[in-house]
Amino acid sequence: MGGMRQDAPEFDWLAKLFEIIFVVLIGLVLLSGSSLQAANPYEAMRRYTREVEFDFSQWTLDALFQKALGASLKAEKFFTPTRQSQIVEDYITQVRLVGRLESDLQNAVSAPRLTDRDKLIPAFRAKLNNEQNTLDHLSLLAESILQTQTEHTLARMGFGLGGQVLPPLLYKVTPLPMNLIVSPREKILTVFDLSLQPGLDVLTRDAIETDIFEKFHYSALVEPVGGLGAYPTMVMRTSDLNWLSETIAHEWIHNYLTFHPLGIRYDASPQMRTINETIASLAGKEISLQVLKAFYPSRVPLPHFVFPPQITVSRAPLSPSEPFDFRAQMRLTRVRVDELLAQNRVEDAETYMENRRSDFWANGYRLRKINQAYFAFYGSYNDTPGGGASGDDPVGPAVQALRARFTALHDFIRAVQGLRSFAALQEKLQ
């Protein structure tokens, strides 16, 4: 027994070194996969984006170094499970505080006729810098804790191999790249997408979209995203722990599927993209729920009623007293756009989408643009009955129907990870 205890530190060190090397190799594999899109026939469009494209290689190397350092320390092991969860709660509270201070500083700079502006701005900036430093220190530990908690949950759900989840779950809260989506005007289809630098202002985004529209006659949209399946996965800062947990799980599923035919063929067709995103969305919700139940029971959401898929939404106009249902109205919009494009009435469809955007705006949904690229992007996420931006697309409902046939999420993922086409999914339903 004494000899075994003496050898344990050396064994732990070697195991940790192996894990770090393994993580770096996975990161390089996933990074190489993310760069495949550069060799597509829409390369000419990049002359309008080259100066603002996101550098994944440098970000990945920096993030992997930080994660390798964190893995070597494993600071979360020095805290009890209860204290670990409290640290994450403290982190969420700190995110909320920093966000409020950022808003206070912006108001101090921009508010008209503000008295004592010269005193308020330095005071808010100093307070913000101090609290941001606190957040930076909490962030590394909170990320390690959430990674470990989610990995333990995944292992309990059957995703572990000898107690190890592969690929290891790594995520980093970071400013996320903007996503450029390009679709033909004649049909809704993502033919090109590209990651651009975080925080592009609305004028720059609109200029890129306009150039692509006018020079190439394609529909384009530059949109923010909440998570990205790089490695480590990229997640935006949020004070919503439920959403954060769901996004961490969602993006890990993408990384997991990257090593299977389903994930490899993500861009093979619009149907395969929708299958991937819908599965990741369904799995993200289920995994997150188990994480919350195990470690944050007070945050478990109350069950809510979801209409079954066979119930259709009325096309009758809204009455003045009827509440505006964003998802139902977006579904109606998508269905009508599909009808117009099927009749080759492209300009009519574009006029209709702009008119509908005005309706959404009047009801409090400040959408900057609704076009073919908008539906190509948001229509891929079809995990909720009713369609939304997916309209009458049958892919999402098919995935939902197949998921309903399995009790365990792990069994469902095993059943779909080898899919190579929508036809193969339909065969599984027969």
KEVEXFI-118934 format. One record per residue (C-alpha): chain; x, y negated, z negated. Coordinates in steps of 0.001 Angstrom, whole numbers. Example, Ala and Ser with C-alpha at 12.3 -4.5 7.8 and 13.67 -1.06 7.14 Angstrom:
2
- tivex | px | py | pz
- A | 12300 | 4500 | -7800
- A | 13670 | 1060 | -7140
END
This chain:
430
- tivex | px | py | pz
- A | 0 | 0 | 0
- A | 2822 | -2410 | -895
- A | 4514 | -1834 | 2468
- A | 1258 | -2501 | 4313
- A | 740 | -5781 | 2496
- A | 4271 | -6853 | 3389
- A | 3709 | -6163 | 7088
- A | 298 | -7889 | 7244
- A | 1562 | -11476 | 7754
- A | 3737 | -10375 | 10667
- A | 841 | -8472 | 12193
- A | -1476 | -11480 | 11792
- A | 1108 | -13720 | 13417
- A | 1511 | -11390 | 16396
- A | -2254 | -11018 | 16745
- A | -2663 | -14782 | 16700
- A | 105 | -15229 | 19295
- A | -1620 | -12696 | 21542
- A | -4926 | -14521 | 21139
- A | -3348 | -17870 | 22065
- A | -1707 | -16401 | 25192
- A | -4967 | -14698 | 26148
- A | -6898 | -17961 | 25752
- A | -4426 | -19840 | 27955
- A | -4657 | -17170 | 30671
- A | -8453 | -17281 | 30633
- A | -8328 | -21064 | 30864
- A | -6137 | -20876 | 33944
- A | -8460 | -18311 | 35575
- A | -11548 | -20414 | 34922
- A | -9774 | -23586 | 35996
- A | -8767 | -22039 | 39310
- A | -12372 | -21003 | 39864
- A | -13607 | -24538 | 39277
- A | -11340 | -25898 | 42011
- A | -12726 | -23721 | 44797
- A | -15280 | -26345 | 45772
- A | -12546 | -28660 | 47097
- A | -12112 | -26465 | 50190
- A | -15647 | -26976 | 51561
- A | -16769 | -28595 | 54850
- A | -17924 | -31738 | 53044
- A | -14357 | -32803 | 52253
- A | -14805 | -36037 | 54231
- A | -17265 | -37299 | 51619
- A | -14445 | -37370 | 49093
- A | -12948 | -40490 | 50611
- A | -15610 | -42327 | 48589
- A | -14794 | -40482 | 45371
- A | -11049 | -39762 | 45281
- A | -10205 | -42705 | 43047
- A | -12772 | -41651 | 40433
- A | -12524 | -37845 | 40528
- A | -12003 | -36034 | 37245
- A | -8617 | -34387 | 36560
- A | -9570 | -30955 | 35224
- A | -6012 | -29632 | 35160
- A | -4697 | -32237 | 32730
- A | -7825 | -32120 | 30562
- A | -7671 | -28323 | 30365
- A | -4006 | -28223 | 29402
- A | -4540 | -30827 | 26666
- A | -7649 | -29065 | 25353
- A | -6023 | -25615 | 25369
- A | -3049 | -26983 | 23446
- A | -5352 | -28431 | 20779
- A | -7352 | -25213 | 20574
- A | -4217 | -23079 | 20359
- A | -2993 | -25265 | 17513
- A | -6344 | -24928 | 15750
- A | -6334 | -21148 | 16258
- A | -2897 | -20897 | 14650
- A | -4069 | -22803 | 11572
- A | -7588 | -21355 | 11118
- A | -8311 | -24026 | 8494
- A | -11979 | -23019 | 8253
- A | -10958 | -19770 | 6523
- A | -10101 | -21757 | 3401
- A | -13776 | -22656 | 2887
- A | -16729 | -20558 | 1816
- A | -19501 | -19977 | 4386
- A | -21737 | -22430 | 2532
- A | -19037 | -25090 | 2520
- A | -18345 | -24478 | 6218
- A | -21960 | -25197 | 7100
- A | -21885 | -28317 | 4922
- A | -18795 | -29565 | 6782
- A | -20702 | -29252 | 10063
- A | -23642 | -31121 | 8522
- A | -21200 | -33826 | 7362
- A | -19834 | -34012 | 10894
- A | -23337 | -34478 | 12327
- A | -24006 | -37254 | 9789
- A | -20720 | -38923 | 10741
- A | -21598 | -38773 | 14451
- A | -24866 | -40525 | 13656
- A | -23039 | -43200 | 11627
- A | -20484 | -43872 | 14369
- A | -23266 | -44122 | 16932
- A | -25080 | -46664 | 14800
- A | -21908 | -48728 | 14365
- A | -21269 | -48636 | 18112
- A | -24770 | -50013 | 18607
- A | -24196 | -52691 | 15955
- A | -20984 | -53795 | 17666
- A | -22661 | -53908 | 21068
- A | -25487 | -56018 | 19659
- A | -23002 | -58369 | 17980
- A | -21304 | -58891 | 21337
- A | -24443 | -59189 | 23463
- A | -27268 | -60590 | 21316
- A | -28209 | -64151 | 22386
- A | -28097 | -67036 | 19879
- A | -26458 | -64854 | 17220
- A | -25089 | -66780 | 14261
- A | -21698 | -65791 | 12795
- A | -20791 | -63805 | 15911
- A | -17063 | -64472 | 15386
- A | -17245 | -62969 | 11900
- A | -19536 | -60060 | 12701
- A | -17561 | -58661 | 15645
- A | -14244 | -58138 | 13752
- A | -16134 | -56707 | 10766
- A | -18083 | -54207 | 12901
- A | -14966 | -53273 | 14894
- A | -12942 | -52598 | 11729
- A | -15750 | -50519 | 10232
- A | -16190 | -48612 | 13488
- A | -12466 | -47833 | 13777
- A | -12394 | -46548 | 10201
- A | -15437 | -44302 | 10648
- A | -14193 | -43104 | 14048
- A | -10966 | -41952 | 12414
- A | -13005 | -40019 | 9859
- A | -15027 | -38466 | 12680
- A | -11876 | -37470 | 14566
- A | -10579 | -35569 | 11535
- A | -13946 | -33892 | 10911
- A | -14420 | -33010 | 14562
- A | -11542 | -30519 | 14841
- A | -12667 | -28614 | 11753
- A | -16361 | -28710 | 12672
- A | -15600 | -27372 | 16148
- A | -13595 | -24477 | 14684
- A | -16413 | -23656 | 12288
- A | -19133 | -23724 | 14949
- A | -16964 | -21625 | 17249
- A | -16494 | -19005 | 14544
- A | -20164 | -19024 | 13522
- A | -21302 | -18630 | 17127
- A | -18776 | -15865 | 17797
- A | -19968 | -13977 | 14712
- A | -23534 | -14364 | 15959
- A | -22606 | -13134 | 19442
- A | -20838 | -10126 | 17943
- A | -23928 | -9274 | 15881
- A | -26037 | -9551 | 19035
- A | -23864 | -6963 | 20790
- A | -21449 | -9152 | 22772
- A | -18379 | -8216 | 20734
- A | -15784 | -5695 | 21870
- A | -14071 | -4230 | 18829
- A | -15269 | -7242 | 16878
- A | -13803 | -9685 | 19432
- A | -15977 | -11790 | 21725
- A | -14564 | -12032 | 25244
- A | -13835 | -14553 | 26472
- A | -13149 | -16170 | 23090
- A | -15646 | -18971 | 22509
- A | -13930 | -22343 | 22743
- A | -15592 | -25716 | 23165
- A | -14521 | -29315 | 22833
- A | -16642 | -32403 | 22248
- A | -15446 | -34892 | 24834
- A | -16681 | -37581 | 27215
- A | -18089 | -35496 | 30040
- A | -17453 | -35985 | 33742
- A | -20262 | -37368 | 35848
- A | -21650 | -34897 | 38384
- A | -21989 | -35805 | 42067
- A | -24669 | -33697 | 43759
- A | -25155 | -33779 | 47538
- A | -28192 | -32339 | 49331
- A | -29414 | -32460 | 52936
- A | -32270 | -34882 | 53426
- A | -34282 | -32267 | 55331
- A | -34395 | -29735 | 52482
- A | -33579 | -29504 | 48800
- A | -30257 | -27711 | 48529
- A | -26953 | -28399 | 46766
- A | -24332 | -28262 | 49511
- A | -21585 | -30050 | 47594
- A | -20942 | -31074 | 44020
- A | -17971 | -32720 | 42401
- A | -16972 | -33886 | 38936
- A | -16182 | -37591 | 38609
- A | -14684 | -39582 | 35769
- A | -16814 | -40070 | 32632
- A | -18679 | -43297 | 32079
- A | -18916 | -44586 | 35657
- A | -21093 | -47691 | 35637
- A | -24371 | -47716 | 37509
- A | -23043 | -49943 | 40316
- A | -20185 | -47546 | 41100
- A | -22533 | -44573 | 41017
- A | -25022 | -46284 | 43323
- A | -22263 | -47311 | 45737
- A | -21079 | -43695 | 46089
- A | -24638 | -42476 | 46675
- A | -25325 | -45225 | 49222
- A | -22107 | -44583 | 51156
- A | -22861 | -40877 | 51463
- A | -26446 | -41636 | 52508
- A | -25497 | -44225 | 55120
- A | -22330 | -42611 | 56533
- A | -23334 | -38936 | 56418
- A | -27154 | -39066 | 56172
- A | -27186 | -36875 | 53077
- A | -28990 | -37394 | 49798
- A | -26616 | -37934 | 46868
- A | -26898 | -38454 | 43130
- A | -24295 | -39129 | 40440
- A | -25686 | -37921 | 37109
- A | -24354 | -37375 | 33589
- A | -24332 | -33836 | 32187
- A | -24554 | -32571 | 28613
- A | -22187 | -29623 | 28972
- A | -19788 | -28119 | 31466
- A | -18489 | -24565 | 31773
- A | -14778 | -25370 | 31954
- A | -12475 | -23640 | 29480
- A | -12673 | -24732 | 26751
- A | -16245 | -25683 | 27612
- A | -16985 | -29391 | 27545
- A | -19829 | -30675 | 25381
- A | -20940 | -34252 | 24888
- A | -21027 | -35844 | 21448
- A | -24423 | -35567 | 19786
- A | -26024 | -35842 | 16366
- A | -28520 | -33099 | 17269
- A | -27079 | -29882 | 15826
- A | -29787 | -27744 | 17430
- A | -28964 | -29096 | 20887
- A | -25226 | -28801 | 20220
- A | -25529 | -25165 | 19203
- A | -27664 | -24365 | 22234
- A | -25234 | -26061 | 24627
- A | -22222 | -24264 | 23144
- A | -23965 | -20928 | 23710
- A | -25236 | -21926 | 27174
- A | -21757 | -22768 | 28415
- A | -20214 | -19642 | 26873
- A | -22669 | -17518 | 28834
- A | -21410 | -19201 | 32017
- A | -17831 | -18330 | 31059
- A | -18850 | -14760 | 30235
- A | -20605 | -14354 | 33598
- A | -17574 | -15730 | 35453
- A | -16017 | -12268 | 35042
- A | -19042 | -10519 | 36594
- A | -20608 | -10578 | 40075
- A | -23470 | -12860 | 38986
- A | -21157 | -15633 | 37808
- A | -18649 | -15148 | 40617
- A | -21472 | -15716 | 43125
- A | -22771 | -18831 | 41354
- A | -22428 | -20967 | 44501
- A | -23322 | -18234 | 46999
- A | -26868 | -19577 | 47425
- A | -29375 | -21911 | 45759
- A | -31117 | -18843 | 44355
- A | -27928 | -17569 | 42719
- A | -27280 | -20982 | 41174
- A | -30811 | -21026 | 39746
- A | -30479 | -17455 | 38452
- A | -27237 | -18361 | 36668
- A | -28555 | -21574 | 35156
- A | -31869 | -20073 | 34109
- A | -30181 | -17124 | 32423
- A | -27734 | -19434 | 30642
- A | -30595 | -21640 | 29474
- A | -32631 | -18708 | 28159
- A | -29603 | -17173 | 26457
- A | -28468 | -20492 | 25016
- A | -31805 | -20963 | 23271
- A | -31848 | -17415 | 21885
- A | -28248 | -17448 | 20646
- A | -28673 | -20904 | 19120
- A | -31765 | -19762 | 17240
- A | -29798 | -16904 | 15676
- A | -26952 | -19264 | 14711
- A | -29428 | -21618 | 13026
- A | -31166 | -18771 | 11194
- A | -27870 | -17443 | 9849
- A | -26072 | -20681 | 8963
- A | -28553 | -23600 | 9095
- A | -31975 | -22181 | 8142
- A | -33448 | -25601 | 7372
- A | -32926 | -26558 | 11021
- A | -34787 | -23610 | 12545
- A | -37499 | -25166 | 14735
- A | -41124 | -24304 | 14158
- A | -42651 | -21976 | 16753
- A | -44666 | -23689 | 19457
- A | -47193 | -22475 | 21993
- A | -46069 | -22162 | 25626
- A | -48622 | -21716 | 28381
- A | -48090 | -18488 | 30306
- A | -46706 | -18861 | 33848
- A | -49967 | -17908 | 35580
- A | -51768 | -21012 | 34278
- A | -51550 | -23690 | 36967
- A | -51474 | -27439 | 36472
- A | -54366 | -29466 | 37883
- A | -53573 | -31837 | 40735
- A | -56312 | -34263 | 39747
- A | -55085 | -37832 | 39104
- A | -54513 | -38895 | 35533
- A | -57326 | -40639 | 33753
- A | -56397 | -43793 | 31830
- A | -56796 | -41962 | 28514
- A | -54844 | -38845 | 29519
- A | -51260 | -38670 | 28207
- A | -48475 | -38590 | 30802
- A | -46946 | -35095 | 30887
- A | -43433 | -35529 | 32327
- A | -42903 | -31867 | 33164
- A | -46301 | -31388 | 34795
- A | -45995 | -34609 | 36795
- A | -42477 | -33744 | 37921
- A | -43704 | -30367 | 39084
- A | -46468 | -31992 | 41142
- A | -43904 | -34355 | 42631
- A | -41568 | -31529 | 43627
- A | -44381 | -29497 | 45165
- A | -45505 | -32441 | 47301
- A | -41939 | -33225 | 48376
- A | -41462 | -29608 | 49454
- A | -44669 | -29840 | 51503
- A | -43555 | -33023 | 53256
- A | -40088 | -31687 | 54016
- A | -41589 | -28449 | 55368
- A | -43488 | -30672 | 57844
- A | -40198 | -32447 | 58723
- A | -41575 | -35714 | 57292
- A | -38285 | -36699 | 55682
- A | -38834 | -40438 | 55448
- A | -42373 | -39927 | 54120
- A | -40951 | -37642 | 51429
- A | -38361 | -40246 | 50452
- A | -40970 | -42995 | 50290
- A | -43176 | -40741 | 48171
- A | -40328 | -39968 | 45762
- A | -39611 | -43658 | 45266
- A | -43281 | -44366 | 44631
- A | -43407 | -41549 | 42116
- A | -40298 | -42913 | 40411
- A | -42255 | -46121 | 39861
- A | -45012 | -44081 | 38204
- A | -42522 | -42375 | 35889
- A | -40904 | -45720 | 35092
- A | -44283 | -47257 | 34207
- A | -44874 | -44383 | 31779
- A | -41581 | -44894 | 29954
- A | -39306 | -42507 | 31897
- A | -36564 | -44773 | 33254
- A | -35313 | -42576 | 36081
- A | -32689 | -44338 | 38163
- A | -33374 | -42317 | 41280
- A | -35543 | -39426 | 42471
- A | -34342 | -37881 | 45722
- A | -33521 | -34523 | 47253
- A | -30266 | -34320 | 45248
- A | -32197 | -34971 | 42027
- A | -34366 | -31910 | 42616
- A | -31409 | -29832 | 43823
- A | -29697 | -30492 | 40479
- A | -32516 | -30393 | 37946
- A | -34490 | -27730 | 39810
- A | -31776 | -25173 | 39020
- A | -32779 | -25134 | 35342
- A | -35982 | -23121 | 35432
- A | -36242 | -21382 | 32077
- A | -39616 | -22778 | 30961
- A | -42991 | -21739 | 32421
- A | -44555 | -24491 | 34501
- A | -41790 | -25307 | 36945
- A | -40987 | -28972 | 36268
- A | -38380 | -30161 | 38776
- A | -38303 | -26596 | 40174
- A | -41845 | -26893 | 41502
- A | -43105 | -23576 | 42859
- A | -39635 | -22021 | 43120
- A | -40108 | -18293 | 42343
- A | -36576 | -17659 | 41068
- A | -36982 | -18991 | 37534
- A | -40257 | -17145 | 36869
- A | -38646 | -13931 | 38143
- A | -35780 | -14321 | 35666
- A | -38265 | -15055 | 32872
- A | -40320 | -11986 | 33791
- A | -37248 | -9737 | 33738
- A | -36133 | -11146 | 30388
- A | -39535 | -10233 | 28924
- A | -38853 | -6557 | 29650
- A | -35902 | -6368 | 27245
- A | -35992 | -6567 | 23483
- A | -32331 | -7477 | 23036
- A | -30648 | -10365 | 24840
- A | -27460 | -8331 | 25232
- A | -29318 | -5596 | 27117
- A | -30846 | -8218 | 29413
- A | -27456 | -9799 | 30160
- A | -25971 | -6378 | 30922
- A | -28844 | -5735 | 33327
- A | -28343 | -8985 | 35262
- A | -24578 | -9537 | 35151
- A | -24069 | -7376 | 38232
- A | -26672 | -9164 | 40389
- A | -25424 | -10357 | 43765
- A | -28622 | -11820 | 45238
- A | -32187 | -12874 | 44499
- A | -33340 | -9750 | 46384
- A | -31473 | -7618 | 43861
- A | -33299 | -9416 | 41048
- A | -36640 | -8768 | 42728
- A | -35772 | -5073 | 43069
- A | -35231 | -4862 | 39315
- A | -38737 | -6236 | 38804
- A | -40371 | -3620 | 41016
END
